[in-house]
Amino acid sequence: MRRTLKKHAKGRPRLSVFRSSKHIYAQVIDDGAGRTVASASSLDGDLKGKLKSGADKSAAAEVGKLIAERASKAGVKDVVFDRGGYIYHGRIKALSEAAREGGLSF
């Protein structure tokens, strides 16, 4: 799946999402340079106090807003969405929609 994403990315960084049973994580990765440009999770100090749980749609939306903000500070506007094999539904969908509202385009 990631090979296909890299082929269609045309130099754009990848927004990778991982969800566990208790938290959700997102990273903007520059595959060309092999480094992480920005990252956010429901465990971040900025969010941990605000969230009731790290494993619901509201937490995913907050992580999406935070990753969009951090990516824009790093100068990234266009990304390729890597859902990591998860179905585009629930927390994954909430994170991606919040990231789009925050200014990322994919």
C-alpha positions, 0 to 999 in steps of 0.5 A: 500500500505504501509503495502505491502511495509513494508512486502517486505522491509526486514528492508530497509528504505522507500523513500517516495515521496509527490508532490503538485501542486507547490513543490515536497518533498522526505523523507527517513524513517526508519519505524523500528525506526520510524524516518526520516533519510533524507529529501529534497524538492524543498523548500530547501535553496540549491535548491530554488535559482537554480530552476525556478519552484518547480513543474517541472521535473527538480526540481524533478530531483534536489530533487532526487539528493539531497535526494540521497546525504543526504541519503548516508551521513546518511549511507543509500544505499538501500531503498524501493521506496514509490511513495505514490499512484502516477503513476510512470510517470513525476515528480515521475519518474524523482525524482526516476531516479535521486536518482538512479543516485545519489547512492540509489538502489531500 
